Amino acid sequence: PNIENTGSLAEDDQWMIRFVDPPKNTNPAKVYTFECELLSQKPEELTTMCADFGELVYKIKWTKWSALGAEGSGIYSKNDCNPDCADGKRKEVPVKLYLSDVTTDGKNYYLNTLTFTPLSWYIKPGSYVTKNGIQFTGSATINGEIVVALSWDLASFYRDIPDMRTKLPD
């Protein structure tokens, strides 16, 4: 599957919406993911809420990093915005992380989708609420099983805001 093209990408940026099957021997030093407008290798935190980090995964420890995907663990943190987001409290739960959906610009490879599950990843799909009220409502196939999960398109900010993109050195 590919990401839906809204027609706003320049021709030079079309690679950002086409998933590829990378060669198995791809150098991990050529594998990146997206932290808002930044390109990063093995980031310690990730979010899609670039303005305020209302939701993020932090304290990330990667156990696998390659163009075929990445795996790790971290803490999912979400502001409950109660009574408002400035005064809200953070709810947190340990999660397992999976990066997938590879694109390439012809030189480097980029992992686009972050999927994360509660630490007990084998929880069956369907709505799952952790002890502190964090709700997982989606599902994903992890290690051949369909399990409860949440997923983020990490590349969306990078794709949608070209004026803020950082570039890799040539």
C-alpha positions in Angstrom: 0.0 0.0 0.0 1.0 3.6 -0.5 0.1 6.8 1.1 -2.7 8.7 -0.5 -1.3 11.6 -2.6 -3.2 14.8 -2.0 -1.6 16.3 -5.1 0.4 18.8 -3.0 3.7 17.1 -3.3 6.2 18.4 -5.8 7.4 15.9 -8.4 10.8 15.6 -6.7 8.9 14.6 -3.5 6.8 11.8 -5.0 9.2 9.2 -3.4 7.7 10.1 0.0 4.4 8.3 -0.9 5.7 5.1 -2.5 6.5 2.2 -0.2 9.3 -0.1 -1.4 10.9 -3.4 -0.5 14.5 -2.5 0.4 17.4 -4.9 -0.3 18.1 -7.1 2.7 21.7 -6.0 2.9 20.9 -2.3 3.2 23.3 -0.5 5.4 21.5 0.5 8.7 23.5 3.8 8.6 21.3 4.7 5.5 18.0 4.1 7.4 16.1 7.1 8.9 12.8 8.0 10.3 11.0 11.3 10.9 10.8 13.5 13.9 8.5 16.2 12.6 10.7 18.2 10.2 13.9 16.3 11.2 15.4 13.2 9.7 16.7 11.0 12.5 18.3 7.6 13.2 17.2 5.7 16.3 15.4 8.7 17.9 14.8 8.7 21.6 11.4 10.3 21.3 8.7 10.5 18.5 5.5 12.4 18.1 3.1 13.5 15.4 2.0 16.5 17.5 5.0 18.6 16.6 3.7 21.9 18.1 3.0 20.8 21.7 4.0 17.1 22.1 0.4 16.4 23.4 1.2 12.8 22.6 4.6 11.3 22.3 6.7 8.2 22.9 9.9 8.8 24.8 12.7 7.0 26.5 12.9 4.9 23.3 15.4 2.0 23.3 15.8 0.3 19.9 16.6 -3.4 19.8 16.5 -3.7 15.9 17.2 -1.0 13.3 17.2 -1.8 9.6 15.5 -0.9 6.3 13.3 -4.0 6.8 11.9 -2.4 10.0 12.8 -1.4 13.5 11.7 -2.6 17.0 12.1 -1.2 20.4 10.3 -0.1 23.6 9.5 3.2 25.2 6.9 5.1 27.2 3.7 6.4 25.5 2.6 9.7 27.1 -0.6 11.6 26.5 -1.8 14.9 27.9 -5.4 14.4 29.2 -6.1 18.1 28.6 -8.3 18.3 31.7 -9.4 21.0 32.5 -7.4 22.3 29.5 -4.2 21.2 27.8 -2.0 23.8 29.6 -3.1 22.4 33.0 -3.6 18.8 32.0 -1.9 15.8 33.4 0.1 13.2 31.5 -1.0 9.6 31.4 1.7 7.1 30.5 2.1 3.4 29.7 5.1 1.3 28.6 4.9 0.2 25.0 6.6 -1.9 22.4 7.4 0.0 19.1 7.6 -1.1 15.5 8.6 1.1 12.6 7.6 0.0 9.1 6.5 1.2 5.6 9.8 2.0 3.8 10.3 4.8 1.2 13.5 5.7 -0.5 14.9 8.8 -2.2 17.3 6.6 -4.1 20.1 7.1 -1.6 18.6 6.5 1.8 15.7 4.6 3.3 13.0 6.0 5.6 10.7 4.2 8.0 7.4 6.0 7.9 4.9 4.3 10.2 5.2 3.9 14.0 3.0 1.2 15.5 2.9 0.8 19.2 1.2 -1.7 21.5 0.9 -1.9 25.3 3.9 -3.8 26.7 1.9 -7.0 26.6 1.7 -6.8 22.8 -0.3 -10.1 22.6 -3.5 -8.4 23.8 -6.2 -9.3 21.3 -7.6 -6.6 19.0 -10.5 -4.5 20.1 -10.7 -1.5 22.5 -8.3 -1.9 25.3 -7.9 0.6 28.2 -4.8 0.5 30.4 -5.0 0.8 34.2 -4.5 4.6 34.0 -7.1 5.1 31.3 -5.1 5.2 28.1 -7.2 3.7 25.4 -5.9 1.6 22.4 -8.6 1.3 19.8 -6.7 0.2 16.7 -5.1 -3.1 15.7 -2.0 -4.2 13.8 -0.3 -7.4 12.7 2.7 -7.9 14.8 4.8 -11.1 14.5 2.0 -12.7 12.6 -0.8 -11.9 15.1 -3.4 -9.3 15.0 -3.1 -7.3 18.3 -4.4 -4.1 19.8 -2.2 -1.1 18.7 -2.0 2.6 17.8 -0.2 3.8 14.6 1.2 7.1 13.5 2.3 8.3 10.1 5.6 9.9 11.2 6.3 11.4 7.8 3.1 13.5 7.6 4.6 16.7 9.0 7.7 16.3 6.9 5.7 15.7 3.7 3.1 18.5 4.4 5.5 21.3 5.5 8.3 21.4 2.9 9.6 24.8 4.1 10.6 23.4 7.5 12.3 20.2 6.2 15.8 19.5 7.2 17.9 17.7 4.6 20.6 15.1 5.0 24.2 16.1 4.1 25.1 14.9 0.6 
